[in-house]
Amino acid sequence: QCWRVEDYVVVQECARCSSFQTKSMTECRPTGFVEKVTCATSKKDDFKRCRSAVMEAHIFWRFVGTMMCVAALFAVLVVCRQRVLDRKALEKVRKQLESI
């Protein structure tokens, strides 16, 4: 992996690995995307793992959607809990008024 120690030029932009590349190249396994680079000093072609902007955007929006659902769930729970507490408070006031 010459790109770790040398300067390099990106020959092919970040692209999804094919099924053959995924099985045969260790660079494809972590992210599923790879870019082809040429090292400046050794002139050697090599592959470097990368992250796709489309993939990152998809992950981000999935996270945002999940957080919105969780927020909505907790908002419903807060409303339900508030109703229960209001009911208990009214019941307590009613019992105090009846005891007078």
C-alpha positions as CSV (number, residue, x, y, z in Angstrom):
1,Q,0.0,0.0,0.0
2,C,2.2,2.7,-1.3
3,W,-0.4,5.4,-0.8
4,R,0.3,5.2,3.0
5,V,3.9,6.4,2.6
6,E,3.9,8.3,-0.7
7,D,2.0,11.1,-2.3
8,Y,-0.6,9.7,-4.8
9,V,-2.9,10.8,-7.6
10,V,-6.5,9.4,-7.8
11,V,-6.9,7.7,-11.2
12,Q,-10.4,6.4,-10.7
13,E,-12.9,8.1,-8.3
14,C,-14.6,6.3,-5.5
15,A,-16.9,3.6,-6.9
16,R,-18.8,0.6,-5.6
17,C,-16.9,-2.7,-5.6
18,S,-18.1,-5.5,-7.8
19,S,-18.9,-8.9,-6.2
20,F,-15.6,-10.3,-7.5
21,Q,-13.7,-7.3,-6.0
22,T,-15.5,-7.7,-2.7
23,K,-14.4,-11.3,-2.4
24,S,-10.9,-10.9,-3.7
25,M,-9.7,-7.4,-2.4
26,T,-9.4,-6.6,1.3
27,E,-9.8,-2.9,0.6
28,C,-13.4,-3.5,-0.5
29,R,-14.6,-5.2,2.7
30,P,-14.9,-2.3,5.2
31,T,-16.9,0.2,3.1
32,G,-17.8,-1.6,-0.1
33,F,-16.2,1.2,-2.1
34,V,-12.7,1.6,-3.6
35,E,-10.7,4.1,-5.6
36,K,-7.7,3.5,-7.8
37,V,-4.6,5.5,-7.1
38,T,-1.2,5.9,-8.6
39,C,1.7,6.6,-6.2
40,A,3.9,9.5,-7.3
41,T,7.4,8.1,-6.5
42,S,7.0,4.4,-7.3
43,K,4.5,4.9,-10.2
44,K,2.6,1.9,-8.8
45,D,-1.1,1.5,-9.2
46,D,-3.0,0.5,-6.1
47,F,-6.5,0.5,-4.6
48,K,-7.5,2.5,-1.6
49,R,-10.8,2.1,0.3
50,C,-13.0,5.1,0.4
51,R,-16.5,6.3,1.4
52,S,-19.1,7.3,-1.1
53,A,-20.8,10.6,-0.6
54,V,-24.1,9.0,-1.6
55,M,-23.6,6.2,0.9
56,E,-22.8,8.8,3.7
57,A,-25.9,10.9,2.8
58,H,-28.1,7.7,2.9
59,I,-26.7,6.8,6.3
60,F,-27.2,10.4,7.6
61,W,-30.8,10.6,6.5
62,R,-31.5,7.1,8.0
63,F,-30.1,8.4,11.3
64,V,-32.2,11.6,11.1
65,G,-35.4,9.6,10.4
66,T,-34.7,7.2,13.2
67,M,-34.1,10.1,15.6
68,M,-37.4,11.8,14.5
69,C,-39.3,8.5,15.2
70,V,-37.7,8.2,18.6
71,A,-38.5,11.8,19.4
72,A,-42.2,11.3,18.3
73,L,-42.4,8.2,20.4
74,F,-41.1,10.0,23.5
75,A,-43.4,12.9,22.9
76,V,-46.4,10.6,22.9
77,L,-45.1,9.0,26.1
78,V,-44.7,12.4,27.8
79,V,-48.3,13.3,26.8
80,C,-49.7,10.1,28.2
81,R,-47.7,10.4,31.4
82,Q,-48.9,14.0,31.8
83,R,-52.5,12.9,31.5
84,V,-52.1,10.2,34.1
85,L,-50.5,12.7,36.5
86,D,-53.3,15.2,35.9
87,R,-55.9,12.5,36.5
88,K,-54.2,11.6,39.8
89,A,-54.0,15.2,40.9
90,L,-57.7,15.8,40.1
91,E,-58.6,12.6,42.0
92,K,-56.6,13.8,45.0
93,V,-58.3,17.2,45.0
94,R,-61.7,15.5,44.7
95,K,-61.0,13.3,47.7
96,Q,-59.8,16.3,49.7
97,L,-63.0,18.2,48.9
98,E,-65.2,15.2,49.8
99,S,-63.5,14.9,53.2
100,I,-64.5,18.5,54.2
